[in-house]
Amino acid sequence: MWPDQTQLRLSNVGVALLVISLAAGGGAMAATGSRAPLVVGALVGLYFLFSIRVADQWEKVAVLRFGRFVGLRGPGLFHMIPIVDRLSRYVDQRVRVSNVSAESTLTRDTVPVNVDAIVFWLVWDAEKSILEVQDFTQAITMSAQTALRESIGRHELHQMVAEREMLGHELQRILDEKTTPWGITVQSVEVRDVQIPLALQDAMSREAQAERERRARIILGTAETEIAEKFGQAALTYQNNPVAMHLRAMNMLYEAIKEKGAMVIVPSSAVETMGLGGMLGTASMGGMKPQ
């Protein structure tokens, strides 16, 4: 027997034929005055009631005659012999979604995690799914949960968080290899969420903050090293070219006094070194008016 689907799916066609047969038998009985046409009409109507079945567009059903498989029926209207034939469960061949979860499962680096995933699958061979496995829906769910736990144990936490797509592809491959003999294919597996304990989340946050601070210090030290190297190259240039040094000093003075009329006191030695005294004197003489 099929304990998960033994309900009778009576079609509207069978009910209509039963009504028509009873009506015809009643009319014949009224015309002849005998009950035989009514009995015959009732028997014919009951036969059609239990022999006519309908499967939806996306469904298939197996017919067992004296316990032996004789074929698939559906979609649409089909006929069976009451008492002699028996129907299996109706197989839905649309894409289905199963939600699986693994709670408190240890990763490769011994971190307890809770993982939720979604499995997209469909039945491509209804005959195999009926004859090869008792309850393929439960089998898919249990197999997906077991495969999810095994995959978590083979990966570290950072891989599961950063490479969810890779984990989904691995689960899809494992499940598809197991379900193909059942006439079922797993199209994809999507990992929705990876949850870790709150205490571990706080520790990981501190670790990430320390790592960012370390990188910031490394970048600052690298910048200081590069600046020092550039200053050393500039010093060599100024040492071999005093004119460049004087021009740089004059530019620095200009930059210092150009804003807001600032005043800069420069030692006389610096003025003599840069030759500013002679240049300023020449400039002042050039600006004097003739007497």
Beta strands, then each sheet from edge to edge (+ up, - down):
strand 1: 52-55
strand 2: 59-65
strand 3: 68-73
strand 4: 76-79
strand 5: 85-87
strand 6: 91-92
strand 7: 96-106
strand 8: 112-123
strand 9: 184-195
sheet 1: 1+ 4-
sheet 2: 3+ 2- 5+
sheet 3: 3+ 2- 6+
sheet 4: 7+ 8- 9+
end
